[in-house]
Amino acid sequence: MNTTNEIAPRHNHVFVDYENVHQIDLSVIGAKSVNFTLLLGANQTKLDAELVEKLMEHAASVQLIRLTSSGKNALDFTLAYYVGRTVIANPSAFIHIISGDTGFEPLIDHLRSRHIHAHRHDSFETLTFTGTAKTVTVPPKAEPTGPEEPLNRVLEHLRKNVTNRPKKKKTLLSHIKSHLGKDATDAEADKLLDELQKGRHVSIGDKDAVSYRV
């Protein structure tokens, strides 16, 4: 699990689809800057003792939600409800859904279209936080060493500027070109945009509208 420097207490909200993901990273529960919600299906009646102890130890920052009835996508809809409540209460929250269910992607895309920072993670292994209890040592920034460096610079800037990203393809190309340097060509900017699309970091929709998954 990767981390970045802490910015605000409990700014990250983690929602776990326990019907889909059973391996829980216990270090996330109770971590600074993290609220943790575990959602169980109606037929899930057993939890690991170590997990229960961790939940009880950090009850102030934990929610345990167990459905009382089962049905198709019942847990998915319930999870979406709690995400919505969180966003209303804290529009600047960082939303993390832990589930291998790709059916959450339309919800993620919609949240991002509303300038909400949201991600779905297949497991805790890909979970990245903004603000945790862990100390991070940041190495000195290396000089550009290869073709991936401009791409990484652009991605880093987009991730840091969630509410101020280019909304149109033309504007995004200008943004990319500025990161490539004053001698950059339109062809180089087009190539980097193509790399962003191939990596599924951005997509271009109707009327050249840009959506992000960074």
C-alpha positions in Angstrom: 0.0 0.0 0.0 1.4 3.4 -1.1 1.1 6.6 0.9 1.7 10.3 0.4 2.2 13.1 2.9 -0.6 13.7 5.4 -2.9 16.7 4.6 -6.0 16.4 6.8 -7.4 14.1 9.5 -9.7 11.4 8.2 -9.8 12.8 4.7 -9.8 9.4 3.1 -12.9 7.2 3.3 -12.5 3.5 2.6 -15.6 1.4 1.7 -15.0 -2.4 1.6 -17.3 -4.7 -0.4 -16.7 -7.7 1.9 -18.8 -9.9 -0.3 -16.1 -9.4 -3.0 -12.9 -8.8 -1.1 -12.0 -10.9 2.0 -8.4 -10.0 2.5 -8.3 -6.9 4.7 -5.2 -4.8 5.3 -5.6 -4.3 9.1 -3.1 -1.4 9.1 -5.7 0.7 7.2 -8.1 0.4 10.1 -7.4 3.2 12.6 -4.8 4.9 10.4 -4.7 8.6 10.7 -6.7 10.5 8.1 -8.8 7.4 7.3 -12.5 6.5 8.0 -13.2 2.8 7.3 -16.6 1.3 6.4 -16.9 -2.5 6.1 -20.1 -3.7 4.3 -21.2 -7.3 4.8 -23.9 -9.2 2.9 -26.9 -10.6 4.8 -25.5 -14.2 4.6 -22.0 -13.2 5.9 -22.2 -14.2 9.6 -18.5 -14.8 10.5 -15.6 -12.4 10.8 -12.0 -13.2 11.7 -11.3 -12.5 15.4 -8.3 -10.3 14.7 -10.4 -8.2 12.3 -13.1 -7.8 14.9 -10.6 -6.8 17.6 -9.1 -4.1 15.2 -12.6 -2.8 14.4 -13.5 -2.5 18.1 -10.2 -0.9 18.9 -10.8 2.0 16.4 -14.6 2.2 16.7 -14.6 6.0 16.4 -13.4 5.9 12.8 -15.1 2.6 11.7 -18.5 1.7 10.5 -19.7 -1.9 10.2 -22.7 -2.3 8.0 -24.4 -5.6 7.6 -27.4 -6.0 5.3 -30.6 -7.5 6.7 -31.8 -8.9 3.4 -30.2 -10.2 0.3 -30.8 -9.6 -3.4 -29.0 -8.9 -6.6 -26.6 -5.9 -6.2 -28.0 -5.3 -2.7 -24.6 -4.6 -1.2 -23.6 -2.4 -4.2 -26.6 -0.1 -3.8 -26.1 0.1 -0.1 -22.4 1.0 -0.5 -23.4 3.7 -3.0 -25.8 5.1 -0.5 -23.1 5.4 2.2 -20.7 6.9 -0.4 -23.3 9.5 -1.2 -23.8 10.4 2.4 -20.1 10.9 2.8 -19.8 13.1 -0.2 -22.6 15.3 1.0 -21.1 15.7 4.4 -17.5 16.1 3.1 -17.3 17.1 -0.6 -13.5 17.2 -0.5 -13.3 13.6 0.7 -11.1 11.1 -1.0 -13.3 8.1 -1.8 -11.8 4.6 -2.0 -14.0 1.6 -2.9 -12.3 -1.8 -2.4 -14.0 -4.3 -4.7 -13.2 -6.4 -7.7 -16.7 -5.6 -9.0 -16.3 -3.4 -12.1 -19.9 -2.5 -11.8 -18.8 0.3 -9.5 -17.0 2.1 -12.4 -20.1 4.1 -13.6 -20.4 5.4 -10.0 -16.7 6.3 -9.9 -16.9 8.0 -13.3 -20.0 10.0 -12.1 -18.3 11.1 -8.9 -15.3 12.3 -10.9 -17.5 14.2 -13.3 -18.7 16.0 -10.2 -15.1 16.8 -9.2 -15.1 14.2 -6.4 -11.8 12.3 -5.9 -12.8 8.7 -6.2 -11.1 5.4 -7.0 -12.0 1.7 -7.1 -9.3 -0.8 -6.1 -9.4 -4.5 -6.8 -7.6 -5.1 -3.5 -5.8 -3.3 -0.7 -2.5 -3.8 -2.6 -3.4 -1.0 -5.0 -4.8 1.3 -2.3 -3.1 4.7 -2.3 -3.8 7.3 0.3 -3.6 11.1 0.7 -2.9 11.4 4.4 -2.2 8.4 6.6 -0.4 7.6 9.9 2.6 6.3 8.1 5.8 8.3 7.7 7.0 8.6 4.1 10.5 9.3 3.0 10.5 11.2 -0.3 13.7 10.8 -2.3 15.3 13.7 -4.1 13.6 14.4 -7.4 15.6 12.8 -10.2 16.4 14.6 -13.5 14.4 13.4 -16.5 16.0 10.1 -17.7 13.7 8.7 -20.3 10.5 9.0 -22.3 8.3 8.1 -19.3 9.4 11.2 -17.3 7.1 13.7 -19.2 4.2 11.3 -18.8 4.8 11.0 -15.0 5.0 14.8 -14.7 1.7 15.3 -16.4 0.0 12.5 -14.3 1.5 14.0 -11.1 0.1 17.4 -11.9 -3.4 16.0 -12.8 -3.5 14.1 -9.6 -2.6 17.2 -7.5 -5.2 19.4 -9.3 -8.4 17.4 -9.0 -10.7 20.4 -9.4 -8.8 22.3 -12.1 -8.2 19.8 -14.9 -8.7 20.6 -18.5 -12.2 19.7 -19.6 -11.7 19.7 -23.4 -9.2 17.8 -25.6 -7.7 21.0 -27.0 -7.1 22.5 -23.6 -5.6 19.2 -22.4 -3.2 19.2 -25.3 -2.0 22.7 -24.5 -1.6 21.6 -20.9 0.5 18.6 -21.9 2.6 20.8 -24.3 3.4 23.1 -21.4 4.8 20.2 -19.4 7.0 19.0 -22.4 8.9 22.3 -22.5 9.0 25.4 -24.7 10.4 23.6 -27.7 7.7 20.9 -27.7 5.7 20.2 -30.8 2.0 19.5 -31.4 3.0 16.0 -32.5 4.8 15.3 -29.2 1.7 16.5 -27.3 -0.5 14.2 -29.4 1.8 11.3 -28.7 1.7 11.8 -24.9 -2.1 12.2 -25.0 -2.2 8.9 -26.9 -0.1 7.3 -24.1 -2.5 8.7 -21.5 -5.4 7.1 -23.3 -3.6 3.8 -23.8 -2.9 3.7 -20.1 -6.6 4.4 -19.5 -5.7 7.5 -17.5 -7.9 9.7 -19.6 -10.6 9.2 -22.2 -12.1 11.6 -24.8 -15.8 11.5 -25.2 -18.5 13.4 -27.1 -17.6 16.9 -28.2 -14.0 16.2 -27.1 -14.9 16.2 -23.4 -12.2 14.7 -21.2 -12.8 12.3 -18.3 -10.0 11.2 -16.0 -9.0 8.1 -14.2 -5.7 9.1 -12.6 
